Each structure stands twice: as C-alpha cells, then as structure tokens.
Amino acid sequence: MQADTTEGFGVILWFLDVIEKAGKNYSACPPELPGGDTKEKTRIETEDRIHEAVCVHIRGVIEDGASIPKSRSPAFFPAVKRV
C-alpha cells in the first residue's frame, strides 16, 4: 500500500492487484487483502470489480476500527533483452 495525499481528496491508498489471464477469463487478487479475489470475463470488468472489492474491504476495516493493512508486496517489471 502506498499512501498519497491529494488536496481536497484526503488520503489515497494504493494496493497492488495481480491480474492474470485464466482460460477465457481474467482473475485478480490483492495480496494484502486475503479473500479479495475476483474472476470476470474481461480485464476491464476484472479491474472494476477488484477496485470495488478493495474499497468495500477498506471501508469495513475502518468501520471495525482496525488498522488498514500495509503493503508488503512490491512489484516491478524486469527488462529482459531478447537474444
């Protein structure tokens, strides 16, 4: 999770979501939020659904008075030269 502040919008939280092609569908999961997996027919639907799931989860965490989980899953894309 990465926190950012944008004037007038409060704190913005960033969570890593892993999206994979799964047969004819796409699946997504946020590693920091267990149980937040989703599977949809298109990548756009998957991105929309996982965004919704993360928002609902975080709202629930806040309502329960618990701490928002910190990101422990950094990601990067290594560049590999094709030989």
Secondary structure, DSSP 8 states (H G I E B T S, - for coil): -EEEEETTTEEEEE---EEEEETTEEEEE-TTSTT--EEESSHHHHHHHHHHHHHHHHHHHHHTT------------------
